[in-house]
Amino acid sequence: MFRIGCHLSVSKGYEAMAKDALSIGANTFQFFTRNPRGGSAKAIDEKDIEKFLVITRENDLAFFLAHAPYTMNVCAADTGIRKFAREMMADDLQRMEYIPGSLYNFHPGSHVQQGVEVGTQFITDALNGVLKPEQTTTVLLETMAGKGSEIGRSFEELRAIIDGVKLQEKMGVCMDTCHIYDAGYDIVNNLDGVLDEFDRIIGLGRLKAIHLNDSKNPFESHKDRHETIGNGSLGIKTLTNVINHPKLKHLPFYLETPNELPGYAEEIKLLKSLYR
């Protein structure tokens, strides 16, 4: 089955997100756990969650992906920022257990002139502090474009984080098509080669989700600016190849293109027509 969805707002509640997903032809979706710029999260409404779970079961909505706030930097140089980020992640993972078996994605963070090795150690320390054997949520590291001092610009950097985590069975990767192309992985001309490299370094078994985005910038630009499907430097042919690749087509795909619901509906309709 082709699992395709987009980014929805949790501000109206979980039941409303499920209804929005169905209204645009999606059968999965992604959402921020709280304001994307950080801050406190709304209290969980258990009745809302119950209604949400009923709708998802009745309509085969599945593989929900929660996205941590962009400002959550677990490898920041500032001790206070790191502590706040770790507490935010722990709270998010506790909240995610209301939707068992889901995914939680985060940007590894920026080392802020400390160096990749120091930043990586801070990330693994945070993960070892918050991951629990009993949790049902899989935590995903996102592939990054490599702007500034971002960690996660290469498969090797993501592998180094995973290697430092004790509960590795709780870890996976979310591949962003815009990010990896901007980072220097040529999925336009050598998708097979990129996937072979991913498999050799990280293992395709750890790839749990795809952020399906076109890019406003050229190859290896390290810019991270998403474009609507087919209107960027990746193009519709490349993204069609991604969703139909035998090593990827079983995964859930999440659109993060610059769109509102009507635009997402059109992209989902288009991609469904291209899925073989």
C-alpha positions as YAML, in Angstrom:
chain: A
units: angstrom
residues:
- id: 1
  name: MET
  ca: [0.00, 0.00, 0.00]
- id: 2
  name: PHE
  ca: [1.16, 3.52, -0.84]
- id: 3
  name: ARG
  ca: [1.30, 5.45, 2.45]
- id: 4
  name: ILE
  ca: [1.25, 9.15, 1.68]
- id: 5
  name: GLY
  ca: [0.39, 12.14, 3.83]
- id: 6
  name: CYS
  ca: [1.53, 15.61, 4.77]
- id: 7
  name: HIS
  ca: [2.23, 17.84, 7.73]
- id: 8
  name: LEU
  ca: [-0.88, 18.74, 9.72]
- id: 9
  name: SER
  ca: [-1.50, 21.01, 12.70]
- id: 10
  name: VAL
  ca: [-2.18, 19.46, 16.11]
- id: 11
  name: SER
  ca: [-3.53, 22.76, 17.44]
- id: 12
  name: LYS
  ca: [-7.13, 21.74, 16.69]
- id: 13
  name: GLY
  ca: [-6.68, 18.32, 18.27]
- id: 14
  name: TYR
  ca: [-5.99, 14.76, 17.12]
- id: 15
  name: GLU
  ca: [-9.51, 14.00, 15.90]
- id: 16
  name: ALA
  ca: [-9.41, 17.11, 13.70]
- id: 17
  name: MET
  ca: [-6.05, 16.06, 12.25]
- id: 18
  name: ALA
  ca: [-7.46, 12.67, 11.30]
- id: 19
  name: LYS
  ca: [-10.43, 14.31, 9.60]
- id: 20
  name: ASP
  ca: [-8.14, 16.74, 7.75]
- id: 21
  name: ALA
  ca: [-6.03, 13.82, 6.53]
- id: 22
  name: LEU
  ca: [-9.05, 11.99, 5.16]
- id: 23
  name: SER
  ca: [-10.34, 15.16, 3.49]
- id: 24
  name: ILE
  ca: [-7.21, 15.41, 1.31]
- id: 25
  name: GLY
  ca: [-6.88, 11.72, 0.47]
- id: 26
  name: ALA
  ca: [-4.05, 11.00, 2.92]
- id: 27
  name: ASN
  ca: [-3.70, 7.70, 4.78]
- id: 28
  name: THR
  ca: [-0.94, 8.85, 7.13]
- id: 29
  name: PHE
  ca: [0.36, 12.20, 8.38]
- id: 30
  name: GLN
  ca: [3.02, 14.07, 10.33]
- id: 31
  name: PHE
  ca: [2.51, 16.69, 13.04]
- id: 32
  name: PHE
  ca: [4.51, 18.83, 15.43]
- id: 33
  name: THR
  ca: [4.29, 17.73, 19.05]
- id: 34
  name: ARG
  ca: [4.06, 21.42, 20.05]
- id: 35
  name: ASN
  ca: [4.77, 24.83, 18.51]
- id: 36
  name: PRO
  ca: [7.53, 24.25, 15.91]
- id: 37
  name: ARG
  ca: [9.54, 27.03, 17.57]
- id: 38
  name: GLY
  ca: [9.38, 25.30, 20.94]
- id: 39
  name: GLY
  ca: [7.53, 25.99, 24.16]
- id: 40
  name: SER
  ca: [4.97, 24.08, 26.15]
- id: 41
  name: ALA
  ca: [2.61, 21.54, 24.65]
- id: 42
  name: LYS
  ca: [-1.16, 21.40, 25.08]
- id: 43
  name: ALA
  ca: [-2.40, 18.96, 27.69]
- id: 44
  name: ILE
  ca: [-3.45, 15.61, 26.25]
- id: 45
  name: ASP
  ca: [-7.23, 15.32, 25.89]
- id: 46
  name: GLU
  ca: [-7.86, 11.61, 26.37]
- id: 47
  name: LYS
  ca: [-11.38, 11.82, 24.90]
- id: 48
  name: ASP
  ca: [-9.94, 13.48, 21.79]
- id: 49
  name: ILE
  ca: [-7.35, 10.70, 21.54]
- id: 50
  name: GLU
  ca: [-10.07, 8.04, 21.86]
- id: 51
  name: LYS
  ca: [-12.05, 9.59, 18.99]
- id: 52
  name: PHE
  ca: [-8.84, 9.87, 16.96]
- id: 53
  name: LEU
  ca: [-8.03, 6.18, 17.46]
- id: 54
  name: VAL
  ca: [-11.53, 5.15, 16.38]
- id: 55
  name: ILE
  ca: [-11.28, 7.21, 13.16]
- id: 56
  name: THR
  ca: [-7.82, 5.84, 12.36]
- id: 57
  name: ARG
  ca: [-8.90, 2.23, 12.86]
- id: 58
  name: GLU
  ca: [-12.05, 2.63, 10.77]
- id: 59
  name: ASN
  ca: [-10.25, 4.39, 7.90]
- id: 60
  name: ASP
  ca: [-6.86, 2.64, 7.85]
- id: 61
  name: LEU
  ca: [-4.89, 5.71, 8.90]
- id: 62
  name: ALA
  ca: [-1.53, 4.59, 10.28]
- id: 63
  name: PHE
  ca: [2.21, 5.24, 10.67]
- id: 64
  name: PHE
  ca: [1.90, 8.60, 12.40]
- id: 65
  name: LEU
  ca: [5.06, 10.67, 12.58]
- id: 66
  name: ALA
  ca: [5.51, 13.29, 15.29]
- id: 67
  name: HIS
  ca: [8.13, 15.95, 14.58]
- id: 68
  name: ALA
  ca: [10.06, 17.61, 17.38]
- id: 69
  name: PRO
  ca: [10.28, 21.43, 17.36]
- id: 70
  name: TYR
  ca: [13.00, 22.89, 15.14]
- id: 71
  name: THR
  ca: [14.47, 24.71, 18.13]
- id: 72
  name: MET
  ca: [15.08, 21.52, 20.12]
- id: 73
  name: ASN
  ca: [18.88, 21.35, 20.06]
- id: 74
  name: VAL
  ca: [20.13, 18.50, 22.25]
- id: 75
  name: CYS
  ca: [23.76, 19.22, 21.30]
- id: 76
  name: ALA
  ca: [23.79, 22.97, 21.96]
- id: 77
  name: ALA
  ca: [26.83, 24.55, 23.58]
- id: 78
  name: ASP
  ca: [24.65, 26.09, 26.30]
- id: 79
  name: THR
  ca: [23.98, 23.68, 29.18]
- id: 80
  name: GLY
  ca: [20.55, 25.19, 29.84]
- id: 81
  name: ILE
  ca: [19.44, 24.78, 26.22]
- id: 82
  name: ARG
  ca: [20.57, 21.15, 26.23]
- id: 83
  name: LYS
  ca: [18.70, 20.46, 29.47]
- id: 84
  name: PHE
  ca: [15.52, 22.07, 28.15]
- id: 85
  name: ALA
  ca: [15.78, 20.11, 24.89]
- id: 86
  name: ARG
  ca: [16.25, 16.83, 26.73]
- id: 87
  name: GLU
  ca: [13.25, 17.52, 28.97]
- id: 88
  name: MET
  ca: [11.18, 18.40, 25.89]
- id: 89
  name: MET
  ca: [12.13, 15.15, 24.17]
- id: 90
  name: ALA
  ca: [11.34, 13.09, 27.27]
- id: 91
  name: ASP
  ca: [7.93, 14.77, 27.55]
- id: 92
  name: ASP
  ca: [7.23, 14.23, 23.84]
- id: 93
  name: LEU
  ca: [8.06, 10.53, 24.07]
- id: 94
  name: GLN
  ca: [5.81, 10.11, 27.09]
- id: 95
  name: ARG
  ca: [2.95, 11.82, 25.22]
- id: 96
  name: MET
  ca: [3.52, 9.67, 22.13]
- id: 97
  name: GLU
  ca: [2.58, 6.55, 24.09]
- id: 98
  name: TYR
  ca: [-1.04, 7.66, 23.77]
- id: 99
  name: ILE
  ca: [-0.63, 6.63, 20.11]
- id: 100
  name: PRO
  ca: [1.26, 3.33, 20.45]
- id: 101
  name: GLY
  ca: [3.67, 2.21, 17.75]
- id: 102
  name: SER
  ca: [4.22, 5.63, 16.20]
- id: 103
  name: LEU
  ca: [7.34, 7.46, 15.00]
- id: 104
  name: TYR
  ca: [9.11, 10.48, 16.49]
- id: 105
  name: ASN
  ca: [11.47, 12.45, 14.27]
- id: 106
  name: PHE
  ca: [14.02, 15.09, 15.30]
- id: 107
  name: HIS
  ca: [16.84, 17.11, 13.78]
- id: 108
  name: PRO
  ca: [20.08, 15.91, 15.44]
- id: 109
  name: GLY
  ca: [21.00, 19.53, 16.14]
- id: 110
  name: SER
  ca: [23.82, 22.02, 15.66]
- id: 111
  name: HIS
  ca: [27.10, 21.65, 17.53]
- id: 112
  name: VAL
  ca: [27.67, 25.45, 17.52]
- id: 113
  name: GLN
  ca: [31.46, 25.42, 17.02]
- id: 114
  name: GLN
  ca: [32.04, 22.59, 19.51]
- id: 115
  name: GLY
  ca: [32.83, 20.12, 16.75]
- id: 116
  name: VAL
  ca: [30.93, 17.10, 15.44]
- id: 117
  name: GLU
  ca: [32.41, 14.65, 17.97]
- id: 118
  name: VAL
  ca: [31.38, 16.73, 20.98]
- id: 119
  name: GLY
  ca: [27.94, 17.37, 19.50]
- id: 120
  name: THR
  ca: [27.46, 13.69, 18.74]
- id: 121
  name: GLN
  ca: [28.30, 12.78, 22.33]
- id: 122
  name: PHE
  ca: [25.70, 15.24, 23.62]
- id: 123
  name: ILE
  ca: [23.08, 13.74, 21.28]
- id: 124
  name: THR
  ca: [23.80, 10.17, 22.37]
- id: 125
  name: ASP
  ca: [23.83, 11.24, 26.03]
- id: 126
  name: ALA
  ca: [20.37, 12.76, 25.57]
- id: 127
  name: LEU
  ca: [19.00, 9.69, 23.83]
- id: 128
  name: ASN
  ca: [20.44, 7.35, 26.44]
- id: 129
  name: GLY
  ca: [18.78, 9.49, 29.08]
- id: 130
  name: VAL
  ca: [15.27, 9.51, 27.59]
- id: 131
  name: LEU
  ca: [14.80, 6.22, 25.71]
- id: 132
  name: LYS
  ca: [12.97, 3.56, 27.71]
- id: 133
  name: PRO
  ca: [12.83, -0.22, 27.07]
- id: 134
  name: GLU
  ca: [9.04, -0.19, 27.42]
- id: 135
  name: GLN
  ca: [8.33, 2.61, 24.92]
- id: 136
  name: THR
  ca: [6.57, 1.68, 21.68]
- id: 137
  name: THR
  ca: [7.70, 4.79, 19.77]
- id: 138
  name: THR
  ca: [10.61, 4.57, 17.33]
- id: 139
  name: VAL
  ca: [12.84, 7.65, 17.40]
- id: 140
  name: LEU
  ca: [14.12, 8.81, 14.00]
- id: 141
  name: LEU
  ca: [17.19, 10.87, 13.17]
- id: 142
  name: GLU
  ca: [16.53, 13.09, 10.16]
- id: 143
  name: THR
  ca: [19.03, 13.40, 7.32]
- id: 144
  name: MET
  ca: [20.12, 17.03, 7.18]
- id: 145
  name: ALA
  ca: [21.21, 19.40, 4.40]
- id: 146
  name: GLY
  ca: [24.36, 20.45, 6.28]
- id: 147
  name: LYS
  ca: [23.84, 24.17, 6.72]
- id: 148
  name: GLY
  ca: [25.99, 25.81, 9.38]
- id: 149
  name: SER
  ca: [27.09, 23.40, 12.09]
- id: 150
  name: GLU
  ca: [24.27, 20.88, 11.61]
- id: 151
  name: ILE
  ca: [25.02, 17.31, 12.56]
- id: 152
  name: GLY
  ca: [23.48, 14.66, 10.31]
- id: 153
  name: ARG
  ca: [24.70, 15.94, 6.95]
- id: 154
  name: SER
  ca: [26.23, 12.54, 6.17]
- id: 155
  name: PHE
  ca: [25.23, 8.93, 6.70]
- id: 156
  name: GLU
  ca: [28.43, 8.48, 8.70]
- id: 157
  name: GLU
  ca: [27.37, 11.18, 11.18]
- id: 158
  name: LEU
  ca: [24.00, 9.52, 11.70]
- id: 159
  name: ARG
  ca: [25.67, 6.14, 12.14]
- id: 160
  name: ALA
  ca: [27.97, 7.58, 14.82]
- id: 161
  name: ILE
  ca: [24.92, 8.71, 16.81]
- id: 162
  name: ILE
  ca: [23.22, 5.32, 16.53]
- id: 163
  name: ASP
  ca: [26.42, 3.55, 17.58]
- id: 164
  name: GLY
  ca: [26.42, 5.51, 20.84]
- id: 165
  name: VAL
  ca: [22.82, 4.64, 21.76]
- id: 166
  name: LYS
  ca: [22.23, 1.76, 24.16]
- id: 167
  name: LEU
  ca: [18.66, 0.95, 23.08]
- id: 168
  name: GLN
  ca: [19.44, 0.85, 19.36]
- id: 169
  name: GLU
  ca: [16.26, -1.11, 18.65]
- id: 170
  name: LYS
  ca: [14.35, 2.10, 19.39]
- id: 171
  name: MET
  ca: [16.26, 4.06, 16.73]
- id: 172
  name: GLY
  ca: [15.70, 4.65, 13.02]
- id: 173
  name: VAL
  ca: [16.24, 7.24, 10.27]
- id: 174
  name: CYS
  ca: [13.93, 9.55, 8.31]
- id: 175
  name: MET
  ca: [15.35, 10.40, 4.89]
- id: 176
  name: ASP
  ca: [14.45, 13.84, 3.53]
- id: 177
  name: THR
  ca: [14.76, 14.00, -0.26]
- id: 178
  name: CYS
  ca: [15.45, 17.75, -0.29]
- id: 179
  name: HIS
  ca: [18.01, 17.50, 2.50]
- id: 180
  name: ILE
  ca: [20.08, 14.63, 1.14]
- id: 181
  name: TYR
  ca: [20.24, 16.19, -2.33]
- id: 182
  name: ASP
  ca: [21.28, 19.53, -0.83]
- id: 183
  name: ALA
  ca: [23.82, 17.64, 1.30]
- id: 184
  name: GLY
  ca: [25.49, 16.08, -1.75]
- id: 185
  name: TYR
  ca: [23.76, 12.73, -2.27]
- id: 186
  name: ASP
  ca: [22.78, 12.64, -5.94]
- id: 187
  name: ILE
  ca: [19.39, 10.95, -5.92]
- id: 188
  name: VAL
  ca: [18.62, 12.53, -9.31]
- id: 189
  name: ASN
  ca: [21.32, 10.66, -11.23]
- id: 190
  name: ASN
  ca: [22.27, 7.85, -8.85]
- id: 191
  name: LEU
  ca: [19.42, 6.89, -6.53]
- id: 192
  name: ASP
  ca: [20.53, 3.24, -6.47]
- id: 193
  name: GLY
  ca: [24.06, 4.25, -5.50]
- id: 194
  name: VAL
  ca: [22.83, 6.51, -2.69]
- id: 195
  name: LEU
  ca: [20.63, 3.74, -1.28]
- id: 196
  name: ASP
  ca: [23.49, 1.25, -1.51]
- id: 197
  name: GLU
  ca: [25.68, 3.68, 0.43]
- id: 198
  name: PHE
  ca: [22.96, 4.16, 3.04]
- id: 199
  name: ASP
  ca: [22.62, 0.40, 3.38]
- id: 200
  name: ARG
  ca: [26.38, -0.09, 3.76]
- id: 201
  name: ILE
  ca: [26.78, 2.63, 6.41]
- id: 202
  name: ILE
  ca: [23.49, 2.60, 8.35]
- id: 203
  name: GLY
  ca: [21.43, -0.30, 7.02]
- id: 204
  name: LEU
  ca: [18.17, 0.02, 5.10]
- id: 205
  name: GLY
  ca: [16.43, -1.78, 7.95]
- id: 206
  name: ARG
  ca: [16.76, 1.44, 9.96]
- id: 207
  name: LEU
  ca: [15.08, 3.56, 7.30]
- id: 208
  name: LYS
  ca: [11.55, 4.03, 8.61]
- id: 209
  name: ALA
  ca: [10.14, 7.09, 6.81]
- id: 210
  name: ILE
  ca: [10.64, 9.48, 3.89]
- id: 211
  name: HIS
  ca: [10.11, 13.23, 3.88]
- id: 212
  name: LEU
  ca: [9.13, 13.74, 0.26]
- id: 213
  name: ASN
  ca: [10.11, 17.25, -0.80]
- id: 214
  name: ASP
  ca: [11.45, 18.97, -3.87]
- id: 215
  name: SER
  ca: [14.30, 21.48, -3.41]
- id: 216
  name: LYS
  ca: [14.53, 25.17, -4.28]
- id: 217
  name: ASN
  ca: [18.32, 24.88, -4.45]
- id: 218
  name: PRO
  ca: [20.82, 23.03, -6.65]
- id: 219
  name: PHE
  ca: [22.78, 19.90, -5.80]
- id: 220
  name: GLU
  ca: [25.12, 20.11, -2.78]
- id: 221
  name: SER
  ca: [23.96, 23.63, -1.90]
- id: 222
  name: HIS
  ca: [23.57, 22.90, 1.86]
- id: 223
  name: LYS
  ca: [20.60, 25.31, 1.94]
- id: 224
  name: ASP
  ca: [17.53, 23.29, 3.04]
- id: 225
  name: ARG
  ca: [14.70, 25.08, 1.27]
- id: 226
  name: HIS
  ca: [11.77, 22.88, 0.29]
- id: 227
  name: GLU
  ca: [9.82, 23.26, -2.95]
- id: 228
  name: THR
  ca: [6.48, 21.88, -4.10]
- id: 229
  name: ILE
  ca: [6.51, 18.51, -5.86]
- id: 230
  name: GLY
  ca: [7.94, 18.68, -9.38]
- id: 231
  name: ASN
  ca: [8.83, 22.38, -9.23]
- id: 232
  name: GLY
  ca: [12.37, 22.21, -7.90]
- id: 233
  name: SER
  ca: [15.81, 20.85, -8.72]
- id: 234
  name: LEU
  ca: [14.76, 17.26, -7.99]
- id: 235
  name: GLY
  ca: [11.83, 17.25, -10.39]
- id: 236
  name: ILE
  ca: [8.87, 14.95, -10.83]
- id: 237
  name: LYS
  ca: [10.86, 12.14, -12.47]
- id: 238
  name: THR
  ca: [13.21, 11.79, -9.51]
- id: 239
  name: LEU
  ca: [10.41, 11.88, -6.95]
- id: 240
  name: THR
  ca: [8.46, 9.32, -9.00]
- id: 241
  name: ASN
  ca: [11.53, 7.09, -8.90]
- id: 242
  name: VAL
  ca: [11.75, 7.53, -5.12]
- id: 243
  name: ILE
  ca: [8.17, 6.50, -4.35]
- id: 244
  name: ASN
  ca: [8.41, 3.52, -6.71]
- id: 245
  name: HIS
  ca: [11.86, 2.27, -5.78]
- id: 246
  name: PRO
  ca: [11.61, -1.35, -4.57]
- id: 247
  name: LYS
  ca: [13.72, -0.51, -1.50]
- id: 248
  name: LEU
  ca: [11.55, 2.47, -0.56]
- id: 249
  name: LYS
  ca: [7.99, 2.02, -1.82]
- id: 250
  name: HIS
  ca: [6.85, 0.14, 1.31]
- id: 251
  name: LEU
  ca: [7.73, 3.10, 3.55]
- id: 252
  name: PRO
  ca: [5.41, 5.93, 4.64]
- id: 253
  name: PHE
  ca: [5.96, 9.23, 2.77]
- id: 254
  name: TYR
  ca: [5.32, 12.64, 4.31]
- id: 255
  name: LEU
  ca: [5.06, 15.87, 2.34]
- id: 256
  name: GLU
  ca: [6.65, 18.98, 3.86]
- id: 257
  name: THR
  ca: [6.23, 21.16, 0.81]
- id: 258
  name: PRO
  ca: [5.22, 24.84, 1.13]
- id: 259
  name: ASN
  ca: [1.47, 24.22, 0.91]
- id: 260
  name: GLU
  ca: [-1.89, 24.50, 2.60]
- id: 261
  name: LEU
  ca: [-4.45, 21.66, 2.62]
- id: 262
  name: PRO
  ca: [-5.71, 22.21, -0.97]
- id: 263
  name: GLY
  ca: [-2.15, 22.12, -2.30]
- id: 264
  name: TYR
  ca: [-1.38, 18.97, -0.35]
- id: 265
  name: ALA
  ca: [-4.54, 17.37, -1.73]
- id: 266
  name: GLU
  ca: [-3.34, 18.05, -5.28]
- id: 267
  name: GLU
  ca: [0.13, 16.67, -4.57]
- id: 268
  name: ILE
  ca: [-1.26, 13.53, -2.95]
- id: 269
  name: LYS
  ca: [-3.57, 12.98, -5.92]
- id: 270
  name: LEU
  ca: [-0.64, 13.45, -8.32]
- id: 271
  name: LEU
  ca: [1.67, 11.11, -6.43]
- id: 272
  name: LYS
  ca: [-1.00, 8.42, -6.15]
- id: 273
  name: SER
  ca: [-1.37, 8.54, -9.93]
- id: 274
  name: LEU
  ca: [2.40, 8.04, -10.30]
- id: 275
  name: TYR
  ca: [2.72, 5.19, -7.82]
- id: 276
  name: ARG
  ca: [2.99, 1.81, -9.49]
...
